[in-house]
Amino acid sequence: GKDAELEPIASNPAPSLPFAMRCYPSSSLVRFVSRVYKKLQESSSGEQQKSNLGKQVKLRQKNIFHEPLKPADSDTQTEGCRYSNPDNCASHSLPNICAFVRRDGMCLRPPRSWPKRYKLLLIKGSKQTK
């Protein structure tokens, strides 16, 4: 009956094949599943490349909050993103707000601690120029 249809065809199927390919011999289904399986493998390698890129960005961003002021920085906006981890920013990738999306690269919603840090960097910068 129906239970016999669900049993694998081969007694020792290849472990690398997806379950559906081992159980259902329909050639159109096998082609479909193999395409999906291939896309899944490709997407997982793409995600790994994205995560490596994410690690590089995080290394660059790690100390950005403490870097000297840039010419366009103010207490309400920053030139570039000043978040140590931009993924935690609620405004990440928001049009007209996020530095990663805006053409001019200005962040219009820096971290809440930015005004205090801005004043400290301003004092530090004025001491260095004397």
N, C-alpha and C positions, 0 to 999 in steps of 0.2 A: 503494500500500500504506500501511503505517503512517507512513512518512515524509511522505506527502502530508497526513495528518491533522494533523501538528504544524506545518505552515507557516501563517503568519499569513494571515487571510482578506483583509485589505486590504493593498494594496501599500505604503501609507504610513500605518501606524496612528498614532493619537494618542500622543505620547510620555508623556503624563501617566497613561495607563491602565496598570494592572499587566499583566505578561506574559500571565497566564492569560486575562485578558479579551480580549486581542488574538488569542489562538490558538484558543480553544475557544468556539464560538458557543452552546453550550447555555444556554438562558435561566435555568434554575435555578442553574447554575454561575456565570453572570454575576451574578445577584442575590447569591449567597453571597459571591463574591469582592468585590463592591462593598461589601457590609456589613463584611467583614473589613478592607478597605482604608480605609473610613471610620473604623472603630474605631481602626485604627493611627494615622491622622492625628490623631484626637482624643486618643489616649494620648500622642503625642509632644508635643502642645501642653500637656497636663497635666504632663508631665515637666519641660517648660520652666518652668512656673509653680512647680513644686516646687523646681527648682534656684534660681530667683530667691528663693524663701522661704529656702532653705538658705543663700544668700549673705547675706541679712539677718541670720539667726541667727548666722552666723560673724562678721559685723561686730560684733554685740553681744557675742559671747563672746570676742573677740580679747584684751581686757585684763582679763577677769573674774578671772584668777588673781591679779592684783596689786591688786584693789580692796580697800578696807578690810574688816575683819572684820564679819560680821553677828552679831546676838545669839545665834543657835543654833549658830554655828560652833565646832568643837573640833578637836583634832589628829587625830581619827579619823573625823569626819563634817563635812559642810558643808551650809549652807543654800543650796540650788540647786547647779547644776553648776559646778565650778571648772576644768573642762577648757577650754583655748583652742580645741580642736577636738573637740567631743563625739563625732564620728564615729570617732575613734581609740580611744575608751574601750571596753575589753573588756566592761564591764558596761552599756553603753548600752542602754536600754529594758528592762533586766531587772526583772521585778516585785519589789517590796519592797527594791530596792537603788538603782535609778536615780532621780535627782531629777525627771526628766521624766515618770516613770510614777507615782511615789508621791504620795499625796494631800497629805502634809505638805511635799513639795518638798525633802526631805532626801536628800543623796547619802551613802550608807553606804560607798562605796569611792572616795574622792577620789584624785587623782593620788599616786603614790608620793612625790613631792617636796613634798606638801602639809604634812606635819608640820613640816618645816624652814621653809617659807614661813609657816605659822601662827605659829611662834615669832617670826619677824621682824616680822610684822604686829602681833602682840601687843605687842612692844617699841615699835614705831613708834606704835601707838595709845596706849600709856601715856605716851609722851613728848609727844604732842599734847594730852593732857588735863591735863597739869601746868601 
